[in-house]
């Protein structure tokens, strides 16, 4: 299939053949555009992750004010009074701000998980091992290799 224009259309059959050729060409070009768009989207994925992270450290999740109060109290106590006690005033002001914003986004309730589940998951050593044990325990005994 060439992209060149045929000489002339003389009959109805020539017109139908040209219509078919153009429809096929259109389908191929749509697939090429979709493929190019998917490639660009994949190439920009790291940028999207970076922008998402920047958004999380600069904006606070306001869906749970009680959680934000707890994060503020813990942040003031731990970060400013202990970790950055001897740091310069810029570090004492800026770094806790970013950490509190990021914490509010990470610990915010969403997607069916509670704050306590998220905190517990942060301290788990191996999440895959726990999931494997759950799957193994829920599997019927006659399917297990050790039974």
N, C-alpha and C positions, 0 to 999 in steps of 0.2 A: 504494500500500500504506500503509495507516494503521496506527498502533500501537494503535488503540483495539480494545477487545474487542467482537466481534460480539454481536448480541443473544442468541440461543440456538442451540444445535445440536440440530436435530430429526431429521436423517437421517444415515445412514452417509456419504453424499456430503458433507454439511456438515462432518462430522468429518474426512474426508480433506482437504477444502479448507482447514480450519483448521490441520491438521497441516502442509500444504504452506506456508501463510502463515507459520506459526511457524518452520519450518525456513529459509525464505527470510530472515525477520527475523533469525534467529540468525546466518546466514551474513553478512549485512550488518553486524551488530554486531561480529562477530569481525573483519571487515575494518577497521572503524572503530577497534577497539582496537589492532589490529596497526599501522595507520597512525599512530595517536596515539603508540604506543610507539616507532615508528621516528622520529617527529618529536622526541620527548624525547631519544632516544638521539643524534640528530644535534645537538641543542642542547647536550648534555653532552659532546660530543667534545672541545672545547677544555679542559674541566676534566680530562678523562681524560689529555690530553697533559701538562697542568701537573703532575698528580699523578705521572705516569710520570717526568717530569723530576726532580721532587723526590725520588722514590724512587731515581733514579740518582745524585743527588748526596749522598744520605744513607746509602745502603747500597752496599757494595762487592761486586762479583761475585767469588765465591770459587772459581770453577770452575778457575782457572789460577793457582796460587800463585806460580809462577815469573814470570809476567807481573806480578803484584802486587808482587813484590820489585823488579823492574825499574822499575815505576812509582814505588815508594817512593824508590828511589835517585835516579832522575831528578828526581822532585818535590822531594826535599830539596836536591839540588844546584842545580837551576835556580830553583825558586820561592823557597825560604827564603834561599839564600845570595846570589842575584843580583837577582831581581825585587823581592823584599820585604825586602831587606837593611836598608833604612832605614825600613821601615814599623813601626807600633806592634806590640806583642806579640800583640794579638788578631788582627790581620790576618795576621801570620806563622803563627798557629796555625790559624785557621778556614779561610781561603781555600785553602791547600794541601790541607787535609782534603777539602774539597768537590771540588777539581779532581782529586785522586787517585781519589776514589770514582767520579766521572763518567768519568774515563779508563779505569778498570778495566771499567766497563760498556760503554763504546764499543769498546774494543779486545779485549774477550773474544771467544773463538772461538765462532762460532755460525752457523747457517744456511749451512754449506758454505764459509765464507770463512775464511782464515787471518789471523793477526795482521798478517803482512807485506802481504797484499792490502789490508787495511783501512788500514794506514799509507800504502801507495802510493796508494790512492784519496783519502786526505785531501790529498795534495799534487798530485793531477791538476788541471789547469786546467779542462778541459771534458770531462766524462764522456760527454756525448752525442756529441761529435765522435769519440771513440775507438770508441764502439759503432757509429757510422755507418761508420767505416773498416773495422771488422771485418765488418760486414754486406756492404759493398761488395767486400771481398777474397774473401769466401766465396761471392759470387754468381757463377754461371757466366758466362763471357765473352759468350755469345750473348744473354744477358738484359741486359747493360749497354748504356747509351746511347752510351758512348764507344768501344765496340768495333766 
